Amino acid sequence: MNQLKSLITVETTVNAPIEKVWKSWLSPEEITRWNSASDDWHAPYATNDVRVGGKFMCRMEAKDGSAGFDFGGVYNSLKPMELIEYTMDDGRHVKVVFNSTGDQTTVVETFEAEEENPHELQQQGWQAILDNFKKYVEGK
């Protein structure tokens, strides 16, 4: 029987126009510069086929080589500079909404929680990645 999954939402406001935020979110070269939750992790490579049905993948690894995993999925819906919806490889759904107000863009991510880790830990990890994204975009 299919159970409803808990939803977790994280968000940030980036001091940058939507065009810059959108490009940084989707460019594989840029994803490798911001997609980590802490300084001891990194994303050595990423691929991104930005279209409905297209696949993406980002390798996430501890810098000391002690752990790593592929984070990937398939795009379900894309509205340029507004919305991204995808299904992760484990079947969970994610919705990312971009709200632009000129020189600022709010990014709101809502994802289905997994049951292996506490929800608070998942929220903190995804928020840390989003905070790293904000820092990266504002610094370039």
Buried (B, 14 or more C-beta within 10 A) or exposed (E): EEEEBEEBEBBBEBEBBBEBBBEBBBBBEBBBBBBBBEEEBBBEEBEBEBEEEBBBBBBBBEEEEEEBEEBBBBBBEBEEBEEBBBBBEEEBBBBBBBEBEEEBBBBBBBBBBBEEEEEEEBBBBBBBBBBBBBEBBEEE
